[in-house]
Amino acid sequence: MYLSVVIPAYNEENRLPQTLSEIRPYLDAQGYAYEVLVVDDGSLDRTVELCRNAGWPQLRCLSGFGHEGKGACVKRGCLEARGENVLVMDADHATPIDSLSFFMPARKEAEIVVGVRTFCGQEGASGKGRRIIGLIQQLMAHLIVFKYSVADSQCGFKLFSREAARKVFSRSRVKGGMYDVEIFLIAQKHQIPMFSQPVRWVNKEGSTINIPRCMIQDPCSLLAIRFAELMGKYN
């Protein structure tokens, strides 16, 4: 298995089918063995049903878990992945799958390749709100957690070697949205080579992110990451 694609999903019945239909032709055309793992986060809609009825032999749906958070889904998917390379992407396909053509060559030089978003198109009110929240999260992460600068910790498009994925996610603890910050800290702590790759990012409507809740929970998560690091939990 050359590539595993991990997609965390929560109540994505409206966006996931389109994403799957968009990424399948690209993956089928690459000529290598791959799998797609949709990791359901206790969805209350038809996400699991639509995934299982997609008629795609390379697609697996990991379900039957309660609503824990995006970080828990990504960890579960990355530890379950069988590919030599493990791509994590969002269910809304905000970063096009063909960005992978730039990531694969970079993966030969680094164990982890992370997307750095270049914003395109008319973002609208929701896109502007997500962008502002992202900038605030980035600032807080640098003040509280990071030892070295990170260009964009929250981009949902990241490529790992299988070894790096297992080293990072076997140590990760955060179940919510700040899991990205935690995996950067773990990678920095264990000196795992990383490379930043610019990607095109377009805001997609229908996000399930609860911005007021993020404003309360994210600082607490960052403090928890910092405390865990001081206690040696990532050693």
N, C-alpha and C positions, 0 to 999 in steps of 0.2 A: 504494500500500500504506500503510494508516494505522497498523497495529500489527504488530510482530514480537514473538513470545513465545519467549524463549530458555530452554531447560531442559537443564542439564548432567546427564548420567546415567552412572552406573557401577554395573553389576550391579543394575539396577533392574527385573528381570523381574517381581518380586512387587508392586511399588508403582506403577510407571509406567502400566500399563494402566488402573488405577482413576483415577489422576490425569487421564489423557487423557479418560476418559469423563466426568469431573466438570467439566473446563474447557470441553469442546466446546459444550455447550448454551448456556453463558453467552456465549462468543465468537460463536456463530452468531446469537444474538439481538441483537447490538449494531448490526447493519446497516452495518458498515464492512468494508473489505477487510483481511484479516489473514493472517498465516502463523504457524505454530508450528515452531520448529527444535529438535529434540532432538539434542543434541551428545553423542555417545557417547565415553566416555573409555577405549576399549579393553576393553569389558566381556567377561567370559568366559562369561556366561550368554546367555539368549535376548533380551536387551534390544533389540538391533538388529532381530532377526526380528519381534518383536512390534510394534515401531514401524512397520516397513515393511508389515506386514499389517493395520494398523489401519483401512484403508479410509477415510482422511480426506484429501480432496484438498489441504487447506491445510497438511498436515503433511509436513515434510521431516526426514529423519534424516541427520545428518552423521556419517559413520563412517569406518573405515579407518585410524584413528590409534592409536598406542600409548597405554599408560596414563601420562599426564603429570600429571594433577591437575585439580581443579575450575577453577582459575584459567585454565588453558590452554583448557578447554572453553568457558568464558564468553567469553573473548577471541575465540575462533574464531567462536562464534555471533554475537556482537555486531558483528563486522566483516563477517560474511556477511549480516546482517539488512538487509532492504530497506525496512522500515517507517519512517514519519516518527517513530514512537515505538517504543522498544525496551524491553520488559519482561523482566527476568531473574527467574525463580522457580525454586524447588527441585522436584525430581522427586517428593517426598512430599506436595506440596500442603499443607504445614503452615500457610501463610497462604492463605486462600480467594481464589480468582480474583476474586470480586466486590469485593474491596478496590480493584480497579482503578477502580471508579466514584468513589472518593475521590481517587485519584491523578491522573486525567486533568484535572480542573479545576485542581489544584495545578501540573500540568505547564505550564499556560499562564503561570504566574508564575515558574517556575524551570526550568532546563534538566535538573536531576536531582531526582527525588523518591525519598526513601529511607524504607523502613519502619522503624518503631521498635516492637519487639515488646511486646505486653501478653500475658502468659502466662495461658492458660485451661485449665481441666479438670485431671484427675488426671495429673500428669506421669510418675509412676512413677520407678524408679531411673535408667533411661537418660535420661529428661528432666531429672531433677535433675542428673545428671552433666554433660549438655550445657550446662545453664544455668550451672553452676559454672565449667566450662571457658571459656564465653563471657565471664563476668565477669573471669576472669583475663586472657584475651586482650585485653579492652577496657582493663584497667588497664595492661598492658604496652605496648599501642599508644599510649596517651597519654604514657607515660613516654619511649618511644623514638622515636616517629614523628610524631605529630600536632602541628601548630602551633596548631590551634584545637580546641576540644572537639567531640566527636562523641557523640551520644546512643546510637547502636547501630550499630556498623560491620558487625556480622556477620549482620544480618538478610538472608535470601536473597531478599527481594522489593524490587526496585529498578526504577525507570522512568527512562529516559534519552530525551532528544531524539536523533535520529539523529546530529546534528552533535556533541553532547556525547559520545555513545558512541564515535564514531570518534576524537575528540580524546583521550579517556581511554585507550581500549584500544589505540590505535596506539602508545602510550607504555608500556603496562604490561609488566612483565617476570616477575612472580611466577606460577608455574604451579600452586602449591598453594593451600591454604585461606586463606592470608593475602592473597589478591588483593584482598579487600574493603578492607583497610587501605590498600593501595597506591592503589586508585582514589580513595579519599577524599583521600589526600595529593596526588595529581595534580590533582584537582578544586580543592582548596584553593590549590595552587600557581598554577594558571591562572585562579583567581577565577571558576570556573564556578558560577553561582547554584544553590544546593541548598535543598531544603525537606524537613523531616522530618514524616512522616505516621504516626501510631499505627496499628498493625494488630493484629488478633487472630492469635495463634500457638498452635497445638496440637501438642505433641510427637507424632510418628508413630514407631511401632516399626519396626525394620529398618534403622536407619542404618548406613552403611558407614564411618563415621568411626572411626578408630583413635585412641582417646584417649591411650594412652601415647606413641604416635608423635607426636601433636600436641604433647604437652608438651615433646618434644625438638626437633622441627622448627620450631615456631612462633616461639620466641625467635630462632632463627637467621634465619628469614625476615624478621622485623622488623628485625634488625640489617642484613640485606642491603638492605632497602628504605631504611633510613636512610643507609647508605653510598652507594647509588645516587643518592640525592637530593643528598648532599654532592658527588658527582662530576659533577653536572649532567646525569644520564641522563634526567631528566624534562623538560628544557627544551624 
